[in-house]
Amino acid sequence: MLTKRKAENPNFTGSENKILTEFEKSKAKRAKLETKTEKKDKDSKLKNSLLKVKKNTQIPDDSLIPKNRSITTKKGKDNKLQKRLPKVKKSAGIPNESKIPKNANTLGKKKLIKYGTKKKKSLPNGQKPDDVDWKEFKKAQKKLKEKRKEGSEPSRYQLSVKAKEVWEELRRDDTPEAKKAALCSNLYSTLRGNFNELIFAHDTVRVVECIVASAPLPIKQAVFDELKNNLMLIVKSKYAHFYILKVLRYGTKEQRQNVIQMFRGHVVSLLRHKIGSKVLETAYNDWANALERAEICQEFYGPEFKIFKEEGIYTLNDAVAKHPDKKVAFLNYLKEALEPVIEKGLFQHSVVHRLLFEYLSMCGEKEKEELIQSLRGACVEMLHTRDGARITMICLWHGTTKDRKAIGKSFKTHVLKICMEEHGYMALLALFDCMDDTVFVAKAILSEISSNIKEIAFHEHGRKVIMYLLAGRDTRYTHPQVIDILKQGDNNVH
């Protein structure tokens, strides 16, 4: 308005001229502020877009991004700014949009697993699901599966399939005995010459086991003769060792003796083996006679007993009495043989219990202390045998206060079962004699006895524990032999 008036009126005064100049200055300032705000808006938009990219990709700090550049990523803006954008991105460490992965928003996030969903089957020749005959497709898939199972020896696979078909009928309880004999002879004629390969498979070993359990003696003997050269491999096999257990149960006396003789020279290594130790324990505990058991234990006394067995040596005490100069050598060899067994935690076998009891009965005090520290947590696993109960009693008598407390803690939640054990109840009597911490005994042992008092009192072994607590070593309630055994712990060091 002022400029119009100045142009129209030639007599425009000086005061009005001053007002005009001030107005123009303020207008220029306003224009500058508008440009600054526009730049700020553009910079903020650029910053927001950069932050979005920064979340999905790894870029350096914002200090690297130049502040004096007005950049925009929206379409339809100035082409010069669009040309500048790659340079700014490069200086800021931002990758090109073409190189940013499509799934950038999900990078670094955990994938959600959908349970119960199945993978889509790939159809041949790019066919659609509606065009496929699904019955034919399933048959083709089944054939492919059979080919994979056949592997490089299809004849052996077909042989196992035939054998399992016969076995399915043979193992049924309602199959007559006459038919079972015919099926066994048919099965043997089919598998003859292939038992050494089929025995190590998880499915065909069951067929061989069924033959041993159901077949007539000539067929059992023929199968055993074919396999007897590989018995040591079979004993250590995960699946094949079940055949040896069946031979021990259903085989002839000669076959059992052959199996036990096969252990000769390999007893120490078998006892350390996780699977072989089970077979050795079954043979030793259930089927071996006194002489065969003695020969098995002799191999732990010295290396010479692996080859040359001596008559009259049934225990370590007998071996020391016959060879007194070799006592230290016998004890050292027995300790070395038992250390790996203790480390592996194979405490449930009765062979181990016998050997540990013999060693603890003859070794010195220092060796006892070392072994008791290793056994104190495992005593509860050995109470089901006579030797195992004696080992626990020795550990209680000769162990420190700490050892006794550890043994007592291992009895927790098992007190009812220990009271009813044929030999295990004696370990509780020894604990009552030598444990000084009566508060601990009341909490850990007596509380469980009182909560099951009726069940324990009416049990033939359980009532002996209650009578010992009430009457002590009274021969009217506790057998004199049991009292004599308990007296062995009266003069212990601790």
Summary of the structure (lengths in Angstrom):
residues: 494
radius of gyration: 44.0
end to end distance: 117.2
largest distance: 150.0
contacts: 1334
relative contact order: 0.03
helix: 69%
strand: 0%
